[in-house]
Amino acid sequence: MWQLKNDFYSLFQKSKLAPIDGLRSISCLMIIAVHMITLLNLFITPYPTHEWVIYMKTYSFRLLSLLGLALETFFVLSGFLLTLKCIEQNYFLTWKGYLFYIFRRACRFWPGILLITIVMLVLGEPKGNWMSFWLFYQNQIDLKYWSPGYAALWSVSLDMQIHIILPIILYIILSSTSNYRRTYSVLYILVILSIIYSLVVFNPKTMNLTTLHYRYNTLALFTPQRIFDWIVSEYNVTLGFEKAIEPSPMKPYMETFYMPVTGRYSSFVIGSILAFNFMHAKNSSVIFYGKMKKYLYLTLTSLLIFMLTQIVEPDEINDVILTISLSIIRQLFAASQAFILFCALCPSTHPYHSSLIRSFLSLRLWTPIAKLSYLVYILHFRIGLELIMSNSNLFNSKQTSIDCLTLICLLLVLIICLVLAAVWNIFVEKPFERLIDKFLPKNEKAHIK
């Protein structure tokens, strides 16, 4: 069951679709960075103090909006790989195959959830609804029942829920039509419906993110007071504010817009569209036109990324623009990431192909980070919290530039998480995967791997 040497070397072996590793690794680093910034600025007294004004001039503050969208890339990749398996292996042709797939997907997550549970028990953790992340419904419960160690696991619950729902949707679509154009139409309609849903539920009065982001620490906006009390007493630190903002001004946004499946499925569907485009490109003859479109789309992607790094004053944007921009930004970012990945994956004969993007995303540097990205993701917030709060005198953003501290914390947390993740992957995750394979019926393995 244990194959220590082979499992260790497998961490450095490129996957068949190597550019995915690059995109996954960069997104993982972005997520760690955004959470390190939110932890470090807990020590800064909020707006309109001089400390906060200085903080708003840093790259850390400027990049928060962009870094915060990195999770969409993970959702795009998840939808892409799921749809690719649906197309290539037809594992959902039977209900039995579908149920085995769901079970296997849960087994993919459970070893990592066990790891963060152990870390939480060792480091100490305030009470919370721990069962919610073991049974994949954390994104459905009230924020007051959360705990710091599993703060990042709501997206794992979301991913699991999508993997239950999306195969059924794909099966219905593919069963009713074999026409690629109709398939695209249905998927595009789903994306449009997600935008309509966002436009309907978004309330600029109660969800004014521009003002909230501009004036408050993100964690102070939705973290329960009991968590802050625990941090202050457990680590003997002085935060930049005395208490959390209650009732949380972020609660309506988080519960109706940010965390539910209805508000977040669009990036997964965009991943599905990418999968169909990729398969179509592989099976199509050589195309000699379309290079101008590639450069246009890459220019628009660059422009979008640039716009996301610009600081917007709360008074400079009206309610209509705020509603529209926040209702479409995730879809736009997800589409931009999907296009970048398509440029790297499509055949070299395709006009959208970019050897430069493919080479960069296929660098060996990304491989071990990508292979361990799930474990790194679920560990990083708790490890970062422990590192920063236990050494608050060293990571004092009032004395040292938060930009420098963010880079230092990013590097330290990444190294610690990679070491823990590698050990857990070799000794627990891979053996557990082989154990599951051993007990699955032989005629089902081909459907769900």
C-alpha positions in Angstrom: 0.0 0.0 0.0 2.9 2.4 0.7 5.1 3.2 -2.2 7.2 6.0 -0.6 9.9 6.4 -3.3 7.5 6.3 -6.2 5.0 8.7 -4.5 7.8 11.2 -3.7 9.2 11.2 -7.3 5.6 11.5 -8.7 5.4 15.0 -7.1 8.0 16.2 -9.6 6.5 14.5 -12.7 4.7 16.7 -15.1 1.1 15.8 -15.8 -0.3 15.2 -19.2 -1.8 18.7 -19.3 1.2 20.5 -17.8 -0.1 24.1 -18.2 -2.8 23.4 -15.7 -0.1 22.9 -13.1 1.2 26.4 -13.7 -2.2 28.1 -13.5 -3.1 26.1 -10.4 0.2 26.9 -8.7 -0.1 30.6 -9.4 -3.6 30.7 -8.1 -2.6 28.9 -5.0 0.2 31.5 -4.3 -2.3 34.3 -4.9 -4.7 32.9 -2.4 -2.0 32.5 0.2 -0.9 36.1 -0.4 -4.4 37.5 0.0 -4.9 35.7 3.3 -1.5 36.8 4.6 -2.4 40.4 3.8 -5.7 40.1 5.6 -4.0 38.6 8.7 -1.2 41.2 8.7 -3.5 44.2 8.4 -5.3 43.0 11.5 -2.7 45.0 13.4 -3.5 48.2 11.5 -6.0 50.7 13.0 -8.8 51.1 10.4 -9.6 54.1 8.3 -9.3 57.1 8.6 -6.1 56.7 10.7 -2.7 57.6 9.3 -1.7 54.0 9.5 -4.5 52.9 7.3 -3.9 55.7 4.8 -0.3 54.5 4.5 -1.5 51.0 4.1 -3.8 52.0 1.2 -0.8 53.2 -0.7 0.9 49.8 -0.6 0.9 47.1 -3.3 -0.7 44.7 -0.9 -3.8 46.9 -0.7 -3.8 47.6 -4.4 -3.6 43.9 -5.3 -6.3 42.7 -2.9 -9.1 42.7 -5.4 -7.1 40.8 -8.0 -5.7 38.3 -5.5 -9.2 37.7 -4.1 -10.4 36.4 -7.5 -7.8 33.6 -7.7 -10.3 31.1 -6.3 -12.2 31.4 -9.6 -9.3 29.9 -11.4 -9.6 26.8 -9.2 -13.3 26.6 -10.0 -12.6 26.9 -13.7 -10.0 24.1 -13.5 -12.4 21.9 -11.5 -15.2 22.3 -14.0 -12.8 21.8 -16.9 -11.4 18.5 -15.6 -14.8 17.2 -14.5 -16.3 17.9 -18.0 -13.2 16.4 -19.7 -13.8 13.2 -17.8 -17.5 13.3 -18.7 -16.7 13.6 -22.4 -13.8 11.2 -22.6 -14.8 8.4 -20.1 -18.6 8.7 -19.9 -18.4 7.7 -16.2 -22.0 9.0 -15.6 -23.6 6.6 -18.1 -25.1 4.7 -15.2 -26.4 5.8 -11.8 -24.0 3.3 -10.2 -21.1 4.9 -11.9 -22.2 8.3 -10.9 -22.6 7.4 -7.3 -19.1 5.8 -7.3 -17.7 9.0 -8.7 -19.3 11.0 -5.9 -17.9 8.7 -3.3 -14.5 8.8 -4.9 -14.6 12.6 -5.0 -15.4 12.7 -1.3 -12.5 10.3 -0.7 -10.3 12.8 -2.6 -11.1 15.5 0.0 -11.3 13.5 3.3 -7.6 12.8 3.8 -6.9 16.6 3.5 -9.8 17.4 5.9 -8.4 14.8 8.4 -5.0 16.6 8.1 -6.4 20.1 8.9 -8.5 18.5 11.7 -5.3 17.2 13.3 -3.6 20.5 12.9 -6.5 22.3 14.5 -6.5 19.9 17.5 -2.7 20.3 17.9 -2.6 24.0 17.6 -5.8 24.6 19.4 -9.1 26.0 18.0 -12.2 27.6 19.3 -15.5 25.7 19.1 -17.2 25.6 15.7 -19.4 23.3 13.5 -16.6 20.9 12.5 -19.1 18.4 11.0 -20.0 21.0 8.3 -16.7 20.6 6.4 -16.6 16.8 6.9 -20.0 16.5 5.2 -19.5 19.3 2.7 -22.1 21.9 3.7 -19.9 24.5 5.4 -20.9 27.2 2.8 -24.5 26.7 4.0 -24.1 27.5 7.7 -24.0 30.8 9.5 -20.6 32.4 9.7 -20.9 32.6 13.5 -20.3 28.8 13.6 -17.1 28.9 11.7 -13.6 28.5 13.1 -10.3 29.9 11.8 -8.7 26.5 11.0 -11.3 25.6 8.4 -12.1 29.1 7.1 -10.9 28.2 3.7 -12.8 24.9 3.4 -16.2 26.5 2.4 -14.9 26.3 -1.2 -14.2 22.6 -0.8 -17.9 22.2 0.2 -18.9 24.2 -2.8 -16.7 22.1 -5.1 -18.2 18.9 -3.8 -21.7 20.2 -4.3 -20.9 21.2 -7.9 -19.5 17.7 -8.5 -22.8 16.3 -7.5 -24.9 18.6 -9.6 -22.8 19.4 -12.7 -22.5 15.8 -14.0 -26.3 15.5 -14.0 -26.6 18.8 -16.0 -23.9 17.6 -18.5 -25.6 14.3 -18.9 -29.0 16.0 -19.6 -27.3 18.4 -22.1 -25.4 15.7 -23.9 -28.3 13.2 -23.9 -30.6 15.8 -25.5 -28.3 17.0 -28.2 -25.1 15.9 -29.9 -24.8 19.3 -31.6 -21.8 21.3 -30.2 -23.5 24.6 -30.9 -26.6 23.7 -28.9 -24.3 22.5 -26.1 -22.5 25.8 -26.0 -25.8 27.7 -26.1 -27.1 25.8 -23.0 -23.8 26.4 -21.1 -23.7 30.1 -22.1 -27.3 30.5 -20.9 -26.3 29.0 -17.5 -23.5 31.6 -17.3 -25.9 34.4 -18.2 -28.4 33.2 -15.6 -25.7 33.4 -13.0 -25.2 37.0 -13.9 -28.9 37.7 -13.7 -29.1 36.0 -10.3 -26.2 38.3 -9.1 -28.0 41.4 -10.4 -31.2 40.4 -8.6 -29.7 39.5 -5.2 -27.0 42.2 -5.0 -28.0 45.2 -2.9 -25.6 48.1 -3.2 -26.9 49.5 0.1 -26.1 46.4 2.2 -23.3 45.1 0.1 -21.2 48.2 -0.6 -17.9 46.3 -1.0 -16.0 49.3 -2.3 -16.6 51.3 1.0 -16.1 48.2 3.2 -12.9 47.2 1.4 -11.6 50.8 1.6 -12.2 51.3 5.3 -12.1 48.0 7.1 -10.0 44.9 7.5 -11.8 42.1 5.7 -11.7 39.6 8.6 -13.1 42.3 11.0 -16.2 42.5 8.8 -17.4 38.9 9.0 -15.4 37.1 11.7 -17.4 36.5 14.9 -16.4 38.4 18.1 -15.6 35.1 19.9 -12.9 34.4 17.3 -11.2 37.7 17.9 -11.5 37.2 21.7 -9.9 33.8 21.3 -7.0 35.3 19.1 -6.3 38.1 21.6 -6.3 35.8 24.6 -4.6 32.8 23.0 -1.7 34.8 21.4 -1.6 37.8 23.8 -1.7 40.3 20.9 -3.2 43.7 20.4 -5.2 44.1 17.2 -5.8 47.3 15.4 -9.4 47.4 16.6 -11.1 46.5 19.8 -14.0 44.4 18.5 -15.5 42.9 15.4 -18.3 44.8 13.6 -21.6 43.2 14.6 -23.9 42.6 13.0 -21.6 41.8 10.2 -22.1 44.1 7.2 -20.6 41.3 5.0 -23.2 38.7 6.1 -25.8 39.4 3.4 -23.1 39.4 0.7 -21.5 36.2 1.9 -24.7 34.2 2.4 -26.6 35.2 -0.7 -23.9 36.3 -3.2 -20.5 34.8 -2.3 -20.8 31.3 -0.9 -24.0 29.6 -2.2 -23.9 27.3 -5.3 -26.4 29.6 -7.1 -23.9 32.5 -6.8 -20.7 30.6 -7.6 -21.5 27.9 -10.2 -20.6 30.1 -13.2 -16.9 29.6 -13.0 -17.3 25.8 -13.1 -19.6 26.1 -16.1 -17.0 28.3 -17.8 -14.6 25.5 -17.2 -17.0 23.2 -18.9 -17.2 25.5 -21.9 -13.4 25.4 -22.0 -13.4 21.6 -22.0 -15.8 21.5 -25.0 -13.6 24.1 -26.8 -10.5 22.1 -26.1 -12.0 18.8 -27.3 -13.3 20.6 -30.4 -9.9 22.1 -31.1 -8.2 18.7 -30.8 -10.6 17.1 -33.2 -10.7 19.9 -35.8 -8.6 20.4 -38.9 -6.0 23.1 -39.1 -7.4 26.7 -38.8 -5.5 29.5 -40.4 -7.5 32.5 -39.2 -8.2 34.0 -35.8 -4.8 35.3 -34.6 -6.0 38.8 -34.4 -8.8 37.6 -32.1 -6.2 36.0 -29.9 -4.3 39.2 -29.4 -7.5 41.1 -28.9 -8.6 38.7 -26.1 -5.2 38.7 -24.5 -5.2 42.5 -24.6 -8.6 42.6 -22.9 -7.4 40.1 -20.3 -4.4 42.3 -19.5 -6.7 45.4 -19.3 -9.0 43.5 -16.9 -6.1 42.6 -14.6 -4.9 46.2 -14.7 -8.3 47.6 -13.8 -8.5 45.2 -10.9 -5.3 46.7 -9.4 -6.7 50.3 -9.5 -7.9 51.8 -6.2 -11.5 53.2 -6.5 -12.7 55.8 -4.1 -16.1 54.9 -2.6 -17.6 58.1 -3.7 -16.5 57.6 -7.3 -18.8 54.8 -8.1 -22.6 54.9 -8.1 -24.9 52.0 -7.2 -25.8 50.9 -10.7 -22.1 50.6 -11.8 -21.3 48.9 -8.5 -24.1 46.3 -9.0 -23.2 45.6 -12.6 -19.4 45.4 -12.0 -19.7 43.0 -9.0 -22.3 40.9 -10.8 -20.0 40.2 -13.8 -16.5 40.5 -12.5 -16.1 36.8 -11.5 -17.4 35.6 -14.8 -15.1 37.9 -16.7 -12.1 36.9 -14.7 -13.0 33.2 -15.0 -13.4 33.6 -18.8 -10.0 35.4 -19.0 -8.3 32.5 -17.1 -10.0 29.9 -19.3 -8.8 31.7 -22.4 -5.2 31.8 -21.1 -5.4 28.1 -20.4 -6.9 27.4 -23.8 -4.0 29.3 -25.5 -1.6 26.9 -23.7 -3.5 23.7 -24.2 -4.8 24.0 -27.8 -2.8 22.3 -30.6 0.1 24.3 -32.0 -1.8 24.6 -35.3 -4.6 26.5 -33.7 -4.5 30.3 -34.2 -5.0 30.9 -30.4 -2.0 28.7 -29.5 0.7 30.5 -27.5 4.0 28.7 -27.1 5.1 31.4 -24.6 2.2 30.9 -22.3 2.5 27.1 -22.6 6.2 27.2 -21.8 5.7 29.4 -18.8 2.8 27.5 -17.3 4.6 24.2 -17.9 7.8 25.1 -16.0 8.9 22.3 -13.6 8.8 24.9 -10.8 5.0 24.6 -10.7 4.7 20.9 -10.6 5.2 20.0 -6.9 3.1 23.1 -5.8 0.3 22.0 -8.2 0.4 18.4 -7.0 0.1 19.5 -3.4 -2.1 22.6 -4.0 -5.2 21.1 -2.3 -3.4 20.3 0.9 -1.5 23.6 0.8 -4.8 25.4 0.4 -6.5 23.9 3.3 -3.5 24.3 5.6 -2.3 27.8 4.7 -4.7 29.9 6.7 -4.3 28.1 10.0 -0.5 27.9 9.5 -0.4 31.6 8.6 -2.5 32.5 11.6 -0.2 30.6 13.9 3.0 32.0 12.4 1.9 35.7 12.4 0.1 35.7 15.8 2.8 33.8 17.6 5.4 36.2 16.2 3.5 39.4 16.2 6.5 41.4 17.3 8.4 40.2 14.2 5.4 40.6 11.8 4.5 44.1 12.9 3.1 46.0 9.9 3.5 49.2 11.8 7.3 48.9 11.8 7.9 47.0 8.6 6.3 47.5 5.2 3.4 45.2 4.8 4.5 44.4 1.2 7.8 42.9 2.6 6.0 41.1 5.4 3.5 39.6 2.9 6.3 38.2 0.8 8.1 36.8 3.8 4.9 35.2 5.2 4.0 33.9 1.8 7.4 32.1 1.5 7.4 30.8 5.0 3.8 29.5 5.0 4.3 28.0 1.5 7.4 26.1 2.7 5.8 24.8 5.9 2.6 23.8 4.1 4.6 22.1 1.2 6.6 20.0 3.8 3.5 19.0 5.7 1.6 18.3 2.5 4.3 16.2 1.0 4.6 14.0 4.1 0.8 13.6 4.3 0.6 12.9 0.5 3.2 10.2 0.6 2.2 8.5 3.9 -1.6 9.0 3.9 -3.2 10.4 0.8 -1.7 8.2 -1.9 -2.0 5.0 0.2 -5.7 5.9 0.9 -6.2 6.4 -2.8 -4.8 3.0 -3.6 -7.0 1.4 -0.8 -10.1 2.9 -2.4 -9.1 1.6 -5.8 -8.6 -1.8 -4.3 -12.1 -2.1 -2.9 -13.9 -0.5 -5.9 -15.6 -2.9 -8.3 -13.3 -3.5 -11.3 -16.0 -2.5 -13.8 -16.5 0.9 -12.1 -12.8 2.0 -11.8 -12.6 2.8 -15.5 -15.7 5.1 -15.2 -14.5 7.2 -12.3 -10.8 7.6 -12.4 
